[in-house]
Structure formats: C-alpha cells, structure tokens
C-alpha cells in the first residue's frame, strides 16, 4: 500500500481491497473553518531545527509539524523565528502547456 499525497475532503474512508488487516500510514487531519480555506498554500512549520541541520533529517518531518497554516499567497513570512524549517505545498494549474521557471529564496538552505 502506498500513502497518498495531501487531499482535501469532508469525508475520508481508508481501505485496501482484499486485505483483512490494514496498516495505515500516519494520517494528519487539519480542520478548516470554511470552504474558502481550501484555496491557498499549505505552510507547515517545524520549530527547533538546529542551525545548519536539514529539516528532512528531523524525526518529526514530515508527519508532525508544530504549526500548519493556509496562506493566501505564495509569499511565506520570513525572519519571524529562528531555527525553524518550513514546507510549502500547493497545486499549480496553468492556462497553457509550456516551459515554466520557478525560483525559491531563503537565508540558509532551501529546496525547490
């Protein structure tokens, strides 16, 4: 069984065809106040990441962020905390096929 990526739903049923004993991946459910909250960029924050350390190496990543927000724009706040890691997740829907260029900026280490 493969764990699926982030989904948004009001009802979730987890099953596996032909399996009597089901082992689940860790599931994080985030409540939202309204359907408008579904649109935006998912920001997950992990605090107390040592300077120079990789967020991916932290035992809490990716399943246990300290804080989760829905941002209205793809501009995450910066310099608001020290020793933290964050992950931004969004779906991109483009109007036409073609080559696109993406940029990322940070003050220590980042990935795109």
WOHUUR-V38357 format. One record per pair of residues at least 4 apart in sequence whose ideal C-beta (glycine too) atoms are under 6 Angstrom apart, sorted by the first residue. I is the first residue (numbers start at 1). J is the second residue. D is the distance in whole Angstrom. If there is no record, write none. Layout:
i={I I}
j={J J}
d={D D}
This chain:
i={1 3 8 16 26 30 32 33 37 40 40 40 41 41 41 41 42 43 43 43 43 44 44 44 45 45 45 45 45 46 46 46 46 47 47 48 49 49 49 49 49 49 51 55 55 56 60 76 102 104 104 106}
j={16 25 38 22 63 68 37 37 70 70 71 72 71 74 88 90 89 69 71 76 88 65 68 87 65 66 67 84 86 60 65 66 85 66 84 83 53 55 58 83 84 85 83 61 85 61 64 88 112 110 112 110}
d={5 4 5 6 5 5 4 6 5 4 5 5 4 5 5 4 4 5 5 6 6 4 5 5 6 6 4 6 5 6 5 6 5 5 5 6 6 6 6 5 6 4 6 5 3 6 4 6 6 5 4 4}
